[in-house]
Amino acid sequence: MKKIAVMFVCTGNICRSPMAEAVFRKMVFDKGLADKFVIASSGTGRWHVGEPPHVGTRLILSENKIEVGGKRAQQLKSQDFQDYDYLIAMDQENVEDVQYYFKQTVRRLMEFAPPGFPLDVPDPYYEHNFEEVYKLVNAGCEGLLTYILKNEGL
C-alpha cells in the first residue's frame, strides 16, 4: 500500500513547517499509523537550507515532549508536487509563493482547525511567539489528521 505523503511548507523551513512536521508525526505515531505516512517539511525560500530548526522551535517541541530529530531545512522543489499527496502551507504568503513559483495550489494548515482560529500561522522568526504558534500548529494538525484519515478511508 502506498504511504500517505504530507509536506508542510513555510518560508524558511526553520520555524513553522518543521514544528508542524514534528507535531503531525507524533500525532500519527500516537495513533499507531506511523507506517502509513511519509511526513516532511520545506521552505519556499533557500536562506536557511541545511540549518537545523530555530532554537525557539526546538525548545517548544522539547517542552511538549516532541522529537525534532536531525531535521535540516530544505527548499520546496517541483518534484514535491508529484511525491506528496498533501502540501500544507502555514500562511497566505506561502500559498501565493507556491502559486507564483510552481503554478500549484496548496491549502493552509489552519483551514483544518476548528472555527475561531485565524487562517494564518504567524511567523515566529521575529516575534518569538513560539508558544502561540505551537498552539495553532497543534490545532491545525489535529484537524488535518482527522481530515486525512476520513479522506483516505482510515
NORNORLIN-V83132 format. One record per run of one state. SS is the DSSP state (h for helix, s for strand, l for the rest). FROM is the first residue (numbers start at 0). LEN is the number of residues. If there is no record, write none. Layout:
BEGIN
SS & FROM & LEN
SS & FROM & LEN
END
This chain:
BEGIN
l & 0 & 3
s & 3 & 7
l & 10 & 5
h & 15 & 15
l & 30 & 3
h & 33 & 3
s & 36 & 7
l & 43 & 11
h & 54 & 9
l & 63 & 11
s & 74 & 1
l & 75 & 4
h & 79 & 4
l & 83 & 2
s & 85 & 4
l & 89 & 2
h & 91 & 11
l & 102 & 4
s & 106 & 2
h & 108 & 4
l & 112 & 11
h & 123 & 4
l & 127 & 2
h & 129 & 22
l & 151 & 3
END
